Amino acid sequence: MSRKAKAFWITVVLGAVLAIAVADENWPMAAIFGAAVVASLWVFVHAYPRDLAPPADRRHENTLRRKAGLKPH
């Protein structure tokens, strides 16, 4: 298992434990909710930014903008 996978599962477990600690009753539902919230945050922090636009795409977009600006109107 990779380092990131271990970190993911550790944070999911910590989120579940934290939710259980806060909950008054229905601990299984609190654990599921806490784990789901932490997993969602993990995806937005670690996976989503890498999916936005790789540098090559940004360079290509800049090239297209520059070429569009050089065309006579």
Stockholm file with secondary structure:
# STOCKHOLM 1.0

chainA/1-73         MSRKAKAFWITVVLGAVLAIAVADENWPMAAIFGAAVVASLWVFVHAYPRDLAPPADRRHENTLRRKAGLKPH
#=GR chainA/1-73 SS CCHHHHHHHHHHHHHHHHHHHHCSSCHHHHHHHHHHHHHHHHIIIIIHHHHSCCHHHHHHHHHHHHHHHHSCC
#=GC SS_cons        CCHHHHHHHHHHHHHHHHHHHHCSSCHHHHHHHHHHHHHHHHIIIIIHHHHSCCHHHHHHHHHHHHHHHHSCC
//
